[in-house]
Amino acid sequence: MFSELIEFLPCETPDAWVEEALIQQDLLLIDHANCEKKAAATAMNLMYRHTNKPELLKKMSQLAREELLHFQQLVEILQQKKIEYVRLSPSRYAAGLRALISTDEKQQLTDTLIVGAFIEARSCERFAKLAPFLDHRLEKFYNSLLKSESRHFQDYLTLARQNSRADIAEKLRYIAAKEKQLILQADDTFRFHSGPPA
């Protein structure tokens, strides 16, 4: 599943981002916690809006539970490391991808699910990139996330195909091009999903 995920992404995370993440580990952990909380909220929102889709309800309820558990684990890590959990401005990454979601209600669900697949896949790729350079506890934690997060990517992609009226290949290419741009373009603000530092 992980090899499929890497093949799905249009590019690798630049080494410059990894280097910056290791320098800014406090910010990395805070924003990672934010990402887990937002992922749970997105899953819950989909459940509220699409009550007539049993497969989606099942997958999103499992995903929301797992993301909230990851959030709880990160809050505990922050406490142990004496890092204050503070509000951060969002990265341009998620906003950039969400801007591609159609306003047409029939297409909106499919687009939201495709964007979810890219966000989960990118998160997973970054866990794998970072893990070898982190302290033992964080390395173990990030490696433990790989299995569930790669399944989340797969669930989003499967649901996108199931709920689309047409083949999603063209939309995948379109969103992949934007995702690549967001990942490779230099960023003024470091975040879990930011580009390399400007």
N, C-alpha and C positions, 0 to 999 in steps of 0.2 A: 504493500500500500504506500509506503514512503517513497519508493522509486516512482510510482505513478504520480504522486504529489509533486515531486521534483520535476518530472516531465511536464506536468501541467503548468508550472510557473514559467513566465516568459524570460526570466533572468535569475541569476544568483544575487544574493545580498552582497553589496560591495564590501571588501575587506576594511575599507575606511570606516564604514558604519560599525563593524564589529569592534574595531580599535576604540572608537568613540564610546561604544556601549560599555566596554571594560573600564574606561576612565570614569564614566558617569553611571556607575552601578546603582547608586541611590535613586536617581531619576528613572533608570531602566525599570527597577522593581516597582516604583510608584506607578509609572505609566502602564506597566504590565498588569498591575492590579486593576487599574481603570479599564483596560482592554477586556479583562475577564468579566468585570461587572457589566460593561456595555454588551458583551456577547450574550450574557444571560438575559439582559433586557430585550435585546433583539429577538431572541428565541421566544420569550414570553409575549412580545408584541405580535409575532407571527401566529402564536397560538390563539390570542384574543381575536385576531382579524380573520382567521380561517378555520372556524369551528367545524366546518363541514368536510374537513380533510383528515381522516383518521391517521393515515401514515405520517403526515406532517405533525400532527399533534403528538404522536408517540415519539418521533425522533427529536422534536424540539423540546419536549418535556425532559427527556434524558439529557439533552445537550445543556439545557438551562441548569439542571441540578449539578452537572459536572463543572460547568463554568463557575457557579457559585461556590462550589467546593474549592476550586482553584483560587478564587478570590479570597476565601477564608484562609487558605494556606499561605497566600502571599501576605495578608494582613499579619499573620503570626510571624512570618519571616521578618517583616518590617519591624515589628515590636522587638523581636529578639536582637535585631541589628541596631535598635534604637534609632530607626529612621522614621521621621514624622510623616504620616500619610496626609499629604496636602492636595488641594485641588490643583490641577494642571490644565493649561489650555489644550484643546484637542490637536492632534496632528493633522496635517493637510491630507494625509493618506486616505482615511476613511471618508472624509468629506469629498475628496476628489473622486473616489469610486462611487459614492452614493449619488453624486451629481449625474451619473450616467443612468440611474434608474428611471425608467419611463414613468410618466405621469398617467399614462393609460392604465386603468385598473386591471385590465386583462393581462397586460405585459408586466405589470409592476411586481407581481409575486415572483415570476421567473427571474427577472433582473435582480431582485433582492436576494434570492437564493444563490445566484451566480456570484454576486458580490461577496456574500457570506463564504462561499467556497474559496475565493481568492484570499480573503482575510485570514481564514483558518489555515490555508496552505502556507501563506507567507509566515504566519506566526510559528508554525511547526518548523519550517525551514530555518527560522532564526533561533529557535530553541536548539536545534541540532548544531548550528554554527557556533553558538555561544558556549554550550555545555562543557566542551573540553578545556575551556579557559577559566572556568569558575571554581570557587572553593568547593570542597567535597559535597557539602550539603546542597548547595545550589545546583551543582552538576547533577546530582542524583534527582533533585526535584525537576529540573528541566528535562532530563531524560525520561522521567516518569510521565511527563505531559505528552511526549511524542505519540504514544499509542492512541490516547483519547482524541487529541487534536487532529491527528491524521484521519481518524474515523469521522470527526465532525466535517472535515473537508469533503469526504466521500458522501456523507449524508446530504450535505447541501447540494452537491452536484447531482446526485441521484434524484432528489426531490425536484430540482430545476428541470431535469429531463422529463420526469413524470408529470409535472404541472404545466409544461409548455405545449402550446398548440402546434408548434413547428420545431424543426431541428434547431438546436441552440448553438451549433458550431460557429456561425457568423457572429453571434453576440459574444461568445467566448473570445474570439479573436479580437473583437473591438475592445472589450474590457481588458483583455490581456495587454494590449498596446498601451492603454492608459496606466495600468498597474506598473508596467515596466518603466514608463516615464517617471512615475511617482517614486519608484525605488531607486532609480539611477540619478535623478536630478538632485543637485546639491540643496541642502536644507539649512535654514538659519537656526531652527529649533530642534534639539535632539528629542526624539520620542521613540517608543518601541517600534513603530512602523515608519520612522522618518527615513529620508534619503541620507547619503553621506554628508558629513558636515561641510558647510560652505566655507 
